[in-house]
Amino acid sequence: MLHALSVEPRAARPGETVRVTFRARNRGAAPSPPARVAFVLPAGLEPLGATELAVAPAAPGDDVVAELLARVGTPGDERADLALQAALLLPDGPRGTNVCTLVVRSRPLLDGEASGVFIDAVDAQTVRVRALVTNEGDGTARDVRIVVPTPPGCVRLDGDDPATLDVPRLATGEHATLTFAAQITAPTATITAEGAHVLLAGTVRAHLPARTNLATMPLLAPPEVTLVPGRRHAGVTVTVRNDGWADAPDVPIDVGLPPGARLIVETAAADGVPVVARARRAGALVHAGLERSRARTTFTLARVPARDTVRLAFMVAFPNADGDGTIRIVVGEHTQEAPLAAASVREIRLRALDVPAVAAPGARLRLRALVFNAGDATESLRLTIGDDDIATVAALRPGGLREVDLVAQVPSQMLAEAVFCASIIASDEHGERARATFAVAMREAIALPAAVVDDARESSRPAIRAAIAAPSEGVAGAPFTVRLDVEIDGAVETLTLRIPTPPGARAIAGSAAIDGFALLDEG
């Protein structure tokens, strides 16, 4: 066996060129005969010329040399040992050489430019995640597992998380694709793949970069306009909803009002926060701003959060009770119109007047009801106390005020020291419109003595006739009235009238009057 074969370099990578050299020295005393050298190359080593070469005779002490260039191919494993051999073909027979080993080292490349994770939008709620792994290395990858977690803010629709794909063998130039769908569930500005990687035989060998991300966008829905009509004002609420997955900054809301209507700036608020109608200071945090011109009024919401709503509320004043028209709201590309009209109000106000403080059980109470029409329509009402119809108020015009005399009967079975409570109810054909409640304290009736008139203290003593009218009984704590009708045949300068009061009673100072003229009390 000739020890004549060598290879340089001894270790190479796929695609590199190696030199295989046959070198044998003529150790004889005569020149060597003409011969040929045959190279035997294994699979994975591609010769770049003829593998059988002729060699010229060599003088004694000289070398017989033959060289062959070969290109290293792609092995099936990351490391391969290639055995090379040659033979010197002589006239008397071949003579083999030693076996030379070439070490071929290869490596798969799974995170190159052709590999990565791509995210595409399917619709407003769904994305498609696609992981592409291409072997751009010079070696075959075995036991490949691709692992792709669901992007943050999403939930996988068609399987468990993370998504995986097992590939037994991925040769150079081959690729594998893992695709799954995910639903967006949380607001996020950008949907991106994080943590995707490739394992070889259970060991992480590559991290897949995010090649494309999906920037979410705000999606403003048509605004909802709610009106609460009034007589002179209307409450307007504009609900702005963001159906997108990203916040919507600086959202303008244009408000168009009918002629004559006026927006009351002081009432404007966004989610309860007053709207700023003046110029913003540098660095000031403003929830909503307002700009006004002759043509329009524009509110600007600083932010409408993703998957959330902001409510803008304000009041609109009418020039008169007949004001009507259309309010026009523009949010982005959406326009909403709503009828804006003054509301016709029906309102009755009722008060009880001259209600006695005390009364006896079974007494008839005389009082008055004050009825006021605070609405916009003429009203016809019926006044009742309990089950009794006691009065009718017909054709009470808007703004009209009317007093009605009433009588209420106190039940005779009421106990002393109790309280009689009743309500004056104003109603029409549709039902009750207003009520006024009053209360009267109950006291036992007290017998009053008959009143008498003293004689006149005049020498002439003209004829005097007096008639007295006074109740025969009273109630403790309740005032009563004594009335005198006096007739005198002649003229007198001084007339003294004395009316005895019952025990425990006293005259009310300042209550005496003659023919409507008040009398001054003495002392």
RODO-2510 file (C-alpha; in nm, 4 decimals, decimal comma):
residues 523
     n   res          X          Y          Z
     1     m     0,0000     0,0000     0,0000
     2     l     0,1296     0,3364    -0,0972
     3     h     0,1053     0,6153     0,1598
     4     a     0,0712     0,8726    -0,1116
     5     l    -0,2760     1,0295    -0,0841
     6     s    -0,3645     1,3553     0,0969
     7     v    -0,6378     1,6207     0,0865
     8     e    -0,6217     1,9914     0,1627
     9     p    -0,7878     2,1259     0,3600
    10     r    -0,8671     1,8331     0,5824
    11     a    -1,2017     1,9941     0,6857
    12     a    -1,4321     2,1861     0,4553
    13     r    -1,7841     2,3211     0,4291
    14     p    -2,0322     2,2390     0,1565
    15     g    -1,9598     2,4285    -0,1633
    16     e    -1,5893     2,4673    -0,0935
    17     t    -1,3180     2,3212    -0,3212
    18     v    -1,0550     2,0796    -0,1935
    19     r    -0,7356     1,9533    -0,3539
    20     v    -0,6720     1,5775    -0,3599
    21     t    -0,3007     1,4996    -0,4168
    22     f    -0,1269     1,1711    -0,5063
    23     r     0,2482     1,1954    -0,4365
    24     a     0,4811     0,8920    -0,4463
    25     r     0,8661     0,8953    -0,4588
    26     n     1,0664     0,6727    -0,6960
    27     r     1,3008     0,4999    -0,4598
    28     g     1,4470     0,2670    -0,7248
    29     a     1,7621     0,2984    -0,9355
    30     a     1,5832     0,3253    -1,2692
    31     p     1,3179     0,5621    -1,3944
    32     s     0,9623     0,4599    -1,3166
    33     p     0,7523     0,3242    -1,6004
    34     p     0,4635     0,5270    -1,7447
    35     a     0,1533     0,4857    -1,5295
    36     r    -0,1902     0,6235    -1,4486
    37     v    -0,3443     0,7372    -1,1182
    38     a    -0,7140     0,6657    -1,0529
    39     f    -0,8923     0,8672    -0,7779
    40     v    -1,1846     0,7042    -0,5995
    41     l    -1,4151     0,9797    -0,4586
    42     p    -1,7102     0,9143    -0,2291
    43     a    -2,0622     1,0545    -0,2684
    44     g    -2,0746     1,4172    -0,1584
    45     l    -1,7509     1,5066    -0,3325
    46     e    -1,7850     1,6219    -0,6918
    47     p    -1,4699     1,6002    -0,9105
    48     l    -1,3882     1,9057    -1,1145
    49     g    -1,1963     1,7034    -1,3754
    50     a    -1,1090     1,3525    -1,4850
    51     t    -1,0604     1,1089    -1,2004
    52     e    -0,7992     0,9054    -1,3889
    53     l    -0,4798     1,0908    -1,4770
    54     a    -0,1645     0,9866    -1,6627
    55     v     0,1695     1,0470    -1,4882
    56     a     0,5060     1,0773    -1,6580
    57     p     0,7997     0,8524    -1,5610
    58     a     0,9941     0,9842    -1,2651
    59     a     1,3724     0,9659    -1,2271
    60     p     1,5146     0,7887    -0,9250
    61     g     1,4510     1,0031    -0,6160
    62     d     1,1811     1,2117    -0,7874
    63     d     0,8080     1,2127    -0,7063
    64     v     0,5226     1,0945    -0,9168
    65     v     0,2510     1,3574    -0,8653
    66     a    -0,1176     1,3702    -0,9653
    67     e    -0,3718     1,6280    -0,8412
    68     l    -0,7526     1,6515    -0,8594
    69     l    -0,9811     1,9366    -0,7577
    70     a    -1,3208     1,8463    -0,6113
    71     r    -1,6181     2,0426    -0,4780
    72     v    -1,7790     1,9484    -0,1505
    73     g    -2,1511     1,8708    -0,1792
    74     t    -2,4241     1,8993     0,0864
    75     p    -2,4188     1,6109     0,3283
    76     g    -2,7221     1,4664     0,4981
    77     d    -2,5947     1,5466     0,8477
    78     e    -2,4235     1,8395     1,0096
    79     r    -2,0946     1,6431     1,0116
    80     a    -1,9834     1,3887     0,7563
    81     d    -1,6514     1,2032     0,7191
    82     l    -1,5734     1,1347     0,3517
    83     a    -1,3195     0,8625     0,2731
    84     l    -1,0969     0,9164    -0,0341
    85     q    -0,8627     0,6653    -0,1975
    86     a    -0,6511     0,6348    -0,5105
    87     a    -0,4661     0,3641    -0,7027
    88     l    -0,1453     0,3724    -0,9077
    89     l    -0,2069     0,1753    -1,2219
    90     l     0,1232     0,0091    -1,3307
    91     p     0,1852    -0,2362    -1,6157
    92     d     0,2314    -0,5147    -1,3653
    93     g    -0,0928    -0,4274    -1,1791
    94     p    -0,2530    -0,1586    -0,9595
    95     r    -0,1166    -0,0564    -0,6278
    96     g    -0,3650     0,1008    -0,3816
    97     t    -0,3027     0,3956    -0,1570
    98     n    -0,3950     0,4807     0,1908
    99     v    -0,7498     0,6065     0,2769
   100     c    -0,7673     0,9804     0,3361
   101     t    -1,0556     1,1349     0,5328
   102     l    -1,2174     1,4691     0,4528
   103     v    -1,4338     1,6128     0,7308
   104     v    -1,7354     1,8034     0,5956
   105     r    -1,9095     2,0334     0,8412
   106     s    -2,2505     2,1823     0,7511
   107     r    -2,5084     2,3918     0,9358
   108     p    -2,8759     2,4646     0,8651
   109     l    -2,9791     2,8326     0,8688
   110     l    -3,3423     2,8753     0,9742
   111     d    -3,3638     3,2457     1,0648
   112     g    -3,2305     3,4021     0,7485
   113     e    -3,3883     3,6603     0,5243
   114     a    -3,6386     3,4113     0,3878
   115     s    -3,7708     3,3171     0,7327
   116     g    -3,9965     3,5069     0,9715
   117     v    -4,3500     3,5671     1,0943
   118     f    -4,6040     3,7591     0,8879
   119     i    -4,9365     3,9009     1,0144
   120     d    -5,2179     3,9921     0,7761
   121     a    -5,5667     4,1263     0,8396
   122     v    -5,8614     3,9022     0,7536
   123     d    -6,1334     4,1410     0,8708
   124     a    -6,1845     4,4006     1,1438
   125     q    -6,1792     4,1308     1,4138
   126     t    -5,9502     3,8576     1,2770
   127     v    -5,5851     3,8298     1,1720
   128     r    -5,3879     3,5543     1,0010
   129     v    -5,0495     3,4615     1,1484
   130     r    -4,8079     3,2918     0,9081
   131     a    -4,4664     3,1602     1,0082
   132     l    -4,2324     3,0743     0,7207
   133     v    -3,9137     2,8787     0,7937
   134     t    -3,6675     2,8322     0,5059
   135     n    -3,3441     2,6380     0,5397
   136     e    -3,0897     2,8747     0,3915
   137     g    -2,7942     2,6908     0,5409
   138     d    -2,5677     2,4271     0,3913
   139     g    -2,6924     2,1410     0,6031
   140     t    -3,0129     1,9487     0,6508
   141     a    -3,2210     2,0264     0,9588
   142     r    -3,3744     1,7269     1,1347
   143     d    -3,6461     1,7006     1,4012
   144     v    -3,7646     2,0553     1,3342
   145     r    -4,0396     2,2059     1,5536
   146     i    -4,1771     2,5514     1,4731
   147     v    -4,3359     2,7279     1,7727
   148     v    -4,5407     3,0482     1,7278
   149     p    -4,7275     3,2030     2,0253
   150     t    -5,0481     3,3943     1,9599
   151     p    -4,9767     3,7690     1,9299
   152     p    -5,0528     3,9765     2,2409
   153     g    -5,4108     4,1007     2,2456
   154     c    -5,5351     3,8059     2,0377
   155     v    -5,6811     3,4593     2,0931
   156     r    -5,6170     3,1700     1,8575
   157     l    -5,9333     3,0463     1,6866
   158     d    -5,8304     2,7058     1,5531
   159     g    -5,6228     2,5342     1,8195
   160     d    -5,4133     2,5567     2,1311
   161     d    -5,1625     2,8237     2,2146
   162     p    -4,8820     2,8279     2,1125
   163     a    -4,9207     2,6903     1,7631
   164     t    -4,6649     2,4230     1,6678
   165     l    -4,5584     2,2396     1,3535
   166     d    -4,3255     1,9370     1,3479
   167     v    -4,1117     1,8723     1,0388
   168     p    -3,8956     1,5555     1,0418
   169     r    -3,6475     1,6820     0,7813
   170     l    -3,5861     2,0164     0,6191
   171     a    -3,3187     2,0047     0,3532
   172     t    -3,1305     2,3024     0,2212
   173     g    -3,3617     2,5278     0,0214
   174     e    -3,6773     2,3668     0,1515
   175     h    -3,9310     2,5574     0,3602
   176     a    -4,2160     2,4892     0,6015
   177     t    -4,5172     2,7110     0,6751
   178     l    -4,7300     2,7319     0,9897
   179     t    -5,0536     2,9314     0,9551
   180     f    -5,3357     2,9974     1,2005
   181     a    -5,6140     3,2505     1,2593
   182     a    -5,6494     3,4675     1,5693
   183     q    -5,9217     3,6986     1,6926
   184     i    -5,8402     4,0406     1,8346
   185     t    -5,9715     4,0627     2,1914
   186     a    -5,7914     4,3575     2,3489
   187     p    -5,7074     4,7100     2,2324
   188     t    -5,3568     4,7331     2,0962
   189     a    -5,1898     4,9795     1,8642
   190     t    -4,9809     4,7184     1,6790
   191     i    -5,0297     4,3445     1,6494
   192     t    -4,6885     4,1802     1,6303
   193     a    -4,5469     3,8311     1,6685
   194     e    -4,3360     3,7767     1,9780
   195     g    -4,1431     3,4722     2,0921
   196     a    -4,1611     3,2634     1,7730
   197     h    -3,8712     3,0142     1,7542
   198     v    -3,7466     2,6931     1,5939
   199     l    -3,6221     2,3871     1,7820
   200     l    -3,3929     2,1167     1,6477
   201     a    -3,4069     1,7924     1,8433
   202     g    -3,5659     1,9779     2,1357
   203     t    -3,3088     2,2587     2,1476
   204     v    -3,3823     2,6149     2,0440
   205     r    -3,1690     2,6865     1,7408
   206     a    -3,3317     2,9961     1,5885
   207     h    -3,5637     3,2827     1,6800
   208     l    -3,7978     3,3922     1,4046
   209     p    -3,8125     3,7681     1,3466
   210     a    -4,1390     3,9546     1,2874
   211     r    -4,1340     4,0451     0,9201
   212     t    -4,4675     4,2279     0,9034
   213     n    -4,6799     4,3803     1,1782
   214     l    -5,0407     4,4908     1,1651
   215     a    -5,1127     4,8435     1,2803
   216     t    -5,4681     4,8605     1,4136
   217     m    -5,6836     5,1572     1,3271
   218     p    -5,9676     5,3350     1,5059
   219     l    -6,3108     5,2725     1,3586
   220     l    -6,5689     5,5380     1,4419
   221     a    -6,9265     5,4136     1,4260
   222     p    -7,2169     5,6399     1,3258
   223     p    -7,2942     5,8664     1,6218
   224     e    -7,6071     5,8167     1,8302
   225     v    -7,8020     6,1393     1,8858
   226     t    -8,0510     6,1558     2,1742
   227     l    -8,2782     6,4561     2,2262
   228     v    -8,4724     6,5471     2,5409
   229     p    -8,7118     6,8233     2,4290
   230     g    -8,8261     7,1041     2,6579
   231     r    -9,0315     7,4223     2,6357
   232     r    -8,7397     7,6578     2,5831
   233     h    -8,4426     7,4220     2,5861
   234     a    -8,3547     7,0785     2,4541
   235     g    -8,0934     6,8442     2,5928
   236     v    -7,8712     6,6863     2,3271
   237     t    -7,6490     6,3833     2,3855
   238     v    -7,4090     6,2644     2,1138
   239     t    -7,2606     5,9198     2,1759
   240     v    -6,9395     5,8559     1,9816
   241     r    -6,8372     5,4889     1,9679
   242     n    -6,4972     5,3588     1,8592
   243     d    -6,5338     5,0029     1,7273
   244     g    -6,1667     4,9839     1,6343
   245     w    -5,8790     4,8358     1,8335
   246     a    -5,6775     5,1585     1,8529
   247     d    -5,7562     5,4863     2,0280
   248     a    -5,8956     5,7633     1,8104
   249     p    -5,7211     6,0951     1,8874
   250     d    -5,8642     6,4439     1,8299
   251     v    -6,2100     6,3418     1,7095
   252     p    -6,4055     6,6426     1,5728
   253     i    -6,7825     6,6677     1,6172
   254     d    -6,9498     6,9306     1,4002
   255     v    -7,2866     7,0551     1,5269
   256     g    -7,5263     7,2309     1,2919
   257     l    -7,8313     7,3989     1,4492
   258     p    -8,1510     7,5299     1,2873
   259     p    -8,1862     7,9062     1,2434
   260     g    -8,2458     8,0875     1,5695
   261     a    -8,1355     7,8001     1,7933
   262     r    -7,8427     7,8696     2,0234
   263     l    -7,5983     7,6253     2,1805
   264     i    -7,5450     7,6970     2,5512
   265     v    -7,1701     7,6574     2,5871
   266     e    -7,1749     7,6457     2,9667
   267     t    -7,3732     7,3206     2,9596
   268     a    -7,1368     7,1285     2,7300
   269     a    -6,9597     6,8336     2,8912
   270     a    -6,7856     6,5205     2,7650
   271     d    -6,8402     6,2251     2,9984
   272     g    -6,9251     6,4746     3,2699
   273     v    -6,6097     6,6830     3,2208
   274     p    -6,6801     7,0454     3,1178
   275     v    -6,5746     7,1364     2,7667
   276     v    -6,2976     7,3957     2,7383
   277     a    -6,4142     7,6814     2,5175
   278     r    -6,1027     7,8966     2,5427
   279     a    -5,7596     7,8557     2,3871
   280     r    -5,5542     7,5726     2,5282
   281     r    -5,2542     7,6498     2,7395
   282     a    -4,9293     7,4781     2,6473
   283     g    -4,9148     7,1382     2,8104
   284     a    -5,2680     7,1595     2,9499
   285     l    -5,4650     6,8356     2,9658
   286     v    -5,7988     6,8934     2,7950
   287     h    -6,0653     6,6249     2,7691
   288     a    -6,2631     6,8113     2,5032
   289     g    -6,2354     7,1490     2,3342
   290     l    -6,4733     7,3803     2,1532
   291     e    -6,4337     7,6093     1,8559
   292     r    -6,7148     7,8317     1,7325
   293     s    -6,7703     8,0243     1,4143
   294     r    -7,0678     8,1732     1,2388
   295     a    -7,1081     7,8698     1,0199
   296     r    -7,0688     7,5903     1,2736
   297     t    -6,9748     7,4748     1,6201
   298     t    -6,7030     7,2101     1,6472
   299     f    -6,6253     7,0036     1,9531
   300     t    -6,2962     6,8132     1,9585
   301     l    -6,2658     6,5060     2,1782
   302     a    -5,9057     6,4578     2,2850
   303     r    -5,9395     6,0779     2,2711
   304     v    -6,2022     5,8130     2,2116
   305     p    -6,0621     5,4913     2,3615
   306     a    -6,0630     5,1728     2,1574
   307     r    -6,3788     4,9630     2,1982
   308     d    -6,5333     5,2374     2,4118
   309     t    -6,7665     5,5356     2,3919
   310     v    -6,7586     5,9046     2,4829
   311     r    -7,0809     6,0968     2,5455
   312     l    -7,0992     6,4651     2,4619
   313     a    -7,3942     6,6470     2,6208
   314     f    -7,5085     7,0058     2,5765
   315     m    -7,8232     7,2203     2,5822
   316     v    -7,9815     7,4062     2,2924
   317     a    -8,2032     7,7112     2,3505
   318     f    -8,5030     7,7923     2,1288
   319     p    -8,5881     8,1494     2,0301
   320     n    -8,9574     8,0825     2,1060
   321     a    -9,1927     7,8064     2,2062
   322     d    -9,2630     7,7222     1,8421
   323     g    -8,8986     7,6697     1,7564
   324     d    -8,8284     7,3636     1,5468
   325     g    -8,5886     7,2427     1,2818
   326     t    -8,3175     6,9818     1,2395
   327     i    -7,9923     6,9357     1,4272
   328     r    -7,7070     6,7972     1,2169
   329     i    -7,4190     6,6041     1,3760
   330     v    -7,1082     6,5118     1,1743
   331     v    -6,8466     6,2734     1,3168
   332     g    -6,5784     6,1772     1,0675
   333     e    -6,7492     6,0459     0,7570
   334     h    -7,0792     5,9863     0,9361
   335     t    -7,3680     6,2340     0,9434
   336     q    -7,6761     6,2083     1,1622
   337     e    -7,9796     6,4360     1,1602
   338     a    -8,2542     6,4554     1,4211
   339     p    -8,5671     6,6721     1,4483
   340     l    -8,5272     6,9483     1,7030
   341     a    -8,8578     7,0901     1,8275
   342     a    -8,9910     7,2579     2,1380
   343     a    -9,2013     7,0367     2,3619
   344     s    -9,5549     7,1262     2,4700
   345     v    -9,5623     7,1044     2,8490
   346     r    -9,8710     7,0335     3,0580
   347     e    -9,8219     7,1259     3,4218
   348     i   -10,0692     7,2108     3,6979
   349     r    -9,9641     7,3563     4,0327
   350     l   -10,1968     7,3430     4,3322
   351     r   -10,1851     7,5016     4,6793
   352     a   -10,4204     7,4871     4,9775
   353     l   -10,4947     7,8274     5,1397
   354     d   -10,6687     7,9425     5,4598
   355     v   -10,6503     7,6002     5,6170
   356     p   -10,7522     7,6247     5,9869
   357     a   -10,4924     7,5097     6,2309
   358     v   -10,7424     7,3290     6,4569
   359     a   -11,0997     7,2039     6,4301
   360     a   -11,3430     6,9816     6,6153
   361     p   -11,4375     6,6306     6,4997
   362     g   -11,7312     6,6463     6,2583
   363     a   -11,6637     7,0113     6,1671
   364     r   -11,6894     7,1497     5,8138
   365     l   -11,3652     7,3147     5,7113
   366     r   -11,3760     7,6143     5,4839
   367     l   -11,0591     7,6697     5,2828
   368     r   -10,9433     7,7768     4,9401
   369     a   -10,7461     7,6121     4,6606
   370     l   -10,5078     7,8106     4,4395
   371     v   -10,4802     7,6516     4,0921
   372     f   -10,2057     7,7650     3,8519
   373     n   -10,1674     7,6457     3,4919
   374     a    -9,7900     7,6349     3,4360
   375     g    -9,8192     7,4501     3,1052
   376     d    -9,8803     7,5418     2,7441
   377     a   -10,2383     7,4155     2,6972
   378     t   -10,5789     7,5245     2,8292
   379     e   -10,6910     7,2921     3,1077
   380     s   -11,0290     7,1903     3,2527
   381     l   -10,9985     7,0324     3,5958
   382     r   -11,2048     6,8744     3,8682
   383     l   -11,1125     6,9328     4,2320
   384     t   -11,1876     6,6617     4,4838
   385     i   -11,1222     6,5975     4,8507
   386     g   -11,1516     6,2302     4,9217
   387     d   -11,4390     6,0792     4,7247
   388     d   -11,6349     6,4039     4,6903
   389     d   -11,6335     6,6278     4,3829
   390     i   -11,6291     6,9722     4,5336
   391     a   -11,5419     7,2116     4,2527
   392     t   -11,4761     7,2423     3,8810
   393     v   -11,2172     7,4633     3,7135
   394     a   -11,3065     7,5136     3,3479
   395     a   -11,0948     7,6581     3,0670
   396     l   -10,7920     7,7640     3,2672
   397     r   -10,5600     7,9215     3,0123
   398     p   -10,1795     7,8823     3,0140
   399     g   -10,0412     8,1042     3,2870
   400     g   -10,3870     8,1404     3,4405
   401     l   -10,4424     8,1520     3,8167
   402     r   -10,7727     8,0770     3,9905
   403     e   -10,8887     8,0591     4,3523
   404     v   -11,1640     7,8144     4,4447
   405     d   -11,3597     7,8038     4,7729
   406     l   -11,3804     7,4553     4,9169
   407     v   -11,5486     7,2801     5,2062
   408     a   -11,4031     6,9697     5,3670
   409     q   -11,5949     6,7510     5,6082
   410     v   -11,4059     6,6220     5,9135
   411     p   -11,5234     6,2735     6,0169
   412     s   -11,7156     6,2843     6,3451
   413     q   -11,5354     5,9758     6,4742
   414     m   -11,2014     6,1584     6,4824
   415     l   -11,0478     6,1670     6,8299
   416     a   -10,9336     6,4801     7,0064
   417     e   -10,5590     6,5453     6,9798
   418     a   -10,5551     6,3523     6,6507
   419     v   -10,4605     6,5069     6,3145
   420     f   -10,6975     6,5167     6,0194
   421     c   -10,5023     6,4845     5,6929
   422     a   -10,6572     6,5228     5,3501
   423     s   -10,5551     6,6114     4,9950
   424     i   -10,7025     6,8395     4,7362
   425     i   -10,6646     6,6531     4,4058
   426     a   -10,6846     6,8212     4,0667
   427     s   -10,7638     6,5735     3,7882
   428     d   -10,8900     6,5580     3,4323
   429     e   -11,0136     6,2829     3,2037
   430     h   -10,6641     6,1317     3,1964
   431     g   -10,6211     6,1106     3,5727
   432     e   -10,4573     6,3030     3,8532
   433     r   -10,2663     6,6164     3,7562
   434     a   -10,1698     6,7684     4,0919
   435     r   -10,2428     6,7451     4,4611
   436     a   -10,2033     6,9601     4,7716
   437     t   -10,2094     6,7967     5,1145
   438     f   -10,3161     6,9754     5,4326
   439     a   -10,3436     6,8774     5,7989
   440     v   -10,5715     7,0054     6,0792
   441     a   -10,5265     6,9280     6,4481
   442     m   -10,8363     6,7957     6,6272
   443     r   -10,9610     6,9566     6,9502
   444     e   -11,2780     6,9083     7,1572
   445     a   -11,5584     7,1627     7,0995
   446     i   -11,6055     7,4213     7,3794
   447     a   -11,9420     7,5872     7,4551
   448     l   -11,9317     7,9651     7,4290
   449     p   -12,1561     8,1914     7,6470
   450     a   -12,4057     8,4161     7,4776
   451     a   -12,2753     8,7641     7,4108
   452     v   -12,4663     9,0669     7,5484
   453     v   -12,4480     9,4420     7,4867
   454     d   -12,4278     9,6905     7,7762
   455     d   -12,6576     9,9917     7,7898
   456     a   -12,5434    10,3166     7,6383
   457     r   -12,3870    10,5604     7,8819
   458     e   -12,5661    10,8718     7,7559
   459     s   -12,8160    11,0877     7,9466
   460     s   -13,0401    11,1164     7,6472
   461     r   -13,0537    10,7390     7,6228
   462     p   -13,1670    10,7117     7,2624
   463     a   -13,3145    10,3832     7,1521
   464     i   -13,0389    10,1319     7,0788
   465     r   -13,0951     9,7973     6,9155
   466     a   -12,8106     9,5469     6,8836
   467     a   -12,7991     9,2042     6,7237
   468     i   -12,5037     8,9772     6,7942
   469     a   -12,3879     8,6840     6,5864
   470     a   -12,1402     8,4431     6,7459
   471     p   -12,0858     8,0677     6,7388
   472     s   -12,2342     7,8684     7,0179
   473     e   -11,9220     7,6559     7,0508
   474     g   -11,5568     7,6724     6,9611
   475     v   -11,2406     7,4681     6,9547
   476     a   -10,9428     7,5182     7,1786
   477     g   -10,6729     7,7039     6,9884
   478     a   -10,9012     7,8005     6,6985
   479     p   -11,0119     8,1659     6,6586
   480     f   -11,3788     8,2537     6,6190
   481     t   -11,5475     8,5763     6,5074
   482     v   -11,8130     8,7829     6,6863
   483     r   -12,0206     9,0238     6,4713
   484     l   -12,2457     9,3038     6,6018
   485     d   -12,5197     9,4857     6,4107
   486     v   -12,6110     9,8071     6,6062
   487     e   -12,8992    10,0441     6,5267
   488     i   -12,9374    10,3820     6,7099
   489     d   -13,2385    10,6094     6,6663
   490     g   -13,0508    10,9235     6,7568
   491     a   -12,6973    11,0536     6,7577
   492     v   -12,4593    10,9621     7,0382
   493     e   -12,1067    11,0707     7,1027
   494     t   -11,9902    10,7674     7,2900
   495     l   -12,1183    10,4120     7,2748
   496     t   -11,9655    10,1417     7,4850
   497     l   -12,0098     9,7822     7,3775
   498     r   -11,8868     9,5075     7,6037
   499     i   -11,8729     9,1470     7,4950
   500     p   -11,7785     8,8991     7,7659
   501     t   -11,5267     8,6333     7,6653
   502     p   -11,5583     8,2740     7,7824
   503     p   -11,3136     8,1419     8,0397
   504     g   -10,9735     8,0736     7,8859
   505     a   -11,0416     8,2816     7,5748
   506     r   -10,9004     8,6226     7,4902
   507     a   -10,9578     8,8842     7,2263
   508     i   -10,7028     8,8978     6,9467
   509     a   -10,5403     9,2384     6,9512
   510     g   -10,5892     9,4410     6,6347
   511     s   -10,8725     9,2265     6,5029
   512     a   -11,1586     9,4725     6,5871
   513     a   -11,3109     9,6791     6,3061
   514     i   -11,6206     9,9025     6,2575
   515     d   -11,7646     9,9178     5,9090
   516     g   -11,4331     9,7943     5,7752
   517     f   -11,2222    10,0478     5,9634
   518     a   -10,9740     9,8986     6,2068
   519     l   -10,9885    10,0066     6,5690
   520     l   -10,6919    10,0806     6,7885
   521     d   -10,6689     9,8852     7,1091
   522     e   -10,6373    10,0860     7,4307
   523     g   -10,3417    10,0151     7,6460
***
